[in-house]
Amino acid sequence: MIIVSGMFGYPPAGLKIIMDRAKATEKFRKKAISSVMMPIPRIRFGTILSKYFSSSIDSSDGLATSLYELATQSNVDILIKKIPYGTDLTEFVKHNDLSSRELIFHGGEEYEIVATIPRSNLKQAISCAKRSRIKFLVIGEATNGSGNVFIRSRKENKYSLLENRGYTHLS
């Protein structure tokens, strides 16, 4: 199973607010800018739950890049069934004519952890997380494959290939 330590898209949204003067509610503005200026690394998440992981990676270069790294290194395909974002991000992208997929998967500068947990460890990981007051989201699963990442469309219930692209350094 593919899990993440939190929601995605806030740091790229914060950069849009800071650099491009994107419009946002005051609450969203504070949350997004804080995620850029005062990021919270998920150290506790990683140290407490790592014994259940079969692999993990940080998402600093973008969720898509991290998922592809896990998929290619493990020679599997990843099927994303639930995209990890908050409803406030939906409103932000709508008001600024932006792409939520771009911010969530390709924006980068996130301090979230992306990990794989064997199905046999999932119940134990959930119990441990509850006891430790740690949240995580199951966003998909790994299947036999060749290193690709696919996203399920809710409307059509079909999978489409996610572009392997993330934050570009020194561009």
N, C-alpha and C positions, 0 to 999 in steps of 0.2 A: 504494500500500500504506500502511496505517496502522501506525505504529510508536510505541513508548513507551520511555522511558529506564529504566524499572524497574517494580517491583511496586507495587500500590495497596492501600490500606486500613489501612496501619500508623498514620499520624497520627490518623485518626478512632478507631481502636482505642486508641491511647495516651490520647486525650482521655477515652474511656469508662473506662479504668483510673484515670486521675487524678481525674476529676470524679464518676464514678458508682460507683467502687470495683469495677469489673468484675474477675472472676477471671482470672488468667493464670499460665502457668508462668513461672518466673524468667527464663528466656531470652527468651521472647516479651515479657514485661513490659519488660525492658531495651531490646529492639529497638523496641517501640512507643513507649515514653516518650522514648527518644532521638530518634526521628523527629519528635517534637513539640518537644522542648527544644533539640535540636542538629540541625536539618535540614541536609541537604547539597544545595545547588543543583547542578544538572547542567550547570554552565558549560562544562566540558571537552567533554561530549557535544555540546552545541550548537555550540561553536566549531569542533570538528573535523569534525562530520558535516553542518553546515548547507549546504555546497555541494551536497549531494545532495537536500535538501528542496525540495518545491514549496510547502509551508506548514508552520508550526509554531506552537505555543501552549504556555504553561505550564498546569499543571493545578491551580492554587491554589484555584479555586472548585469543584473536583470534576471527575472524568473525564467525566461525562455532559455537563456544561456546556461543557467544552473540545471534546468531539466534536461537539456541536451547533453550536458557533461555527464550527468548521472546515467542517461540512456546509452551514450556511446561507450563509456567506461565499463558498463555492465552488459553491453550487447543485448539490450532489451528495447522495446518500444514502451513509451509512457502514454497512457490514456488519461487525459484530464477531464474529469466529470463535473467538477465544481470549481469555478474560478474564484479565487480568494480576494474579494474586494468588499468594501462597505457601500451601502446605499448612498451615503453622502458623496462618494466619488462619482456616482452616476449623475447626480445633479450638477456637480462641478463640470464634468465633461460636456454635458448638455448645454450649459450656459456659456461655455467657451468654445464650442464647436471643435472639441478635441476627440481623440479616439481613446476609449477606456482600455482597449486591448493594448494600444501602444504604451500607455502609462503603466499598466499592470505587468505586462510581459517583457517590455523592452526598455523601460525607463532606467532601471538600476538604482544604485545608491541606497538600497534597502539593507536593513540589518536583520533580516529574517533568516531562519534556517529552513532548508529544504532537506527532507530525509526520507529514506525508505524503511519500512518496518514490515517484516514478514507477517502474513495474516495470523500465524500462530502466536505472535507476540503482541498483537494489537490490543486484546482485552487487558492484558497486564499493563501495557503502556497507558491505556485510558485510566485504569485504576490508580496507577502511580501519579499520573498527571493530576487527577482529582485530589488525591491526598496532598499533593504538593502545591495545589492551587495554580497549576500551569494549564494554559489552554493550547490546544492545537487543532488544526483542521485537517481532515482527510480530504484530499482534493482529487485523488485518482489512484491508478494502479499501474504496475509494470506487467508487461506480457512478453511472451517470446517475440523477438523482433530483431531489428538491425540498427537501433540507435535513433529512432525518430520519435517525435512528440506530436500527439494529436489532441485536439480539443473537441469535445462534444457540443454541438449546437443544441440548445434547449428546444428551439422551435421545430427543427427537422429531425432531431434525435439521430444525427449523423456526425461522424468525426471528420475534421479537416486538419491538414498538416499545419502545425505552427511554424512560423518562420524562425530559423535559428539565428537570432540577432539580439544583441544587447547593447549595453553602454559601451561606447567607443572611447578609449583613452587617447589623449593627445591629438584630438582631431580638430 
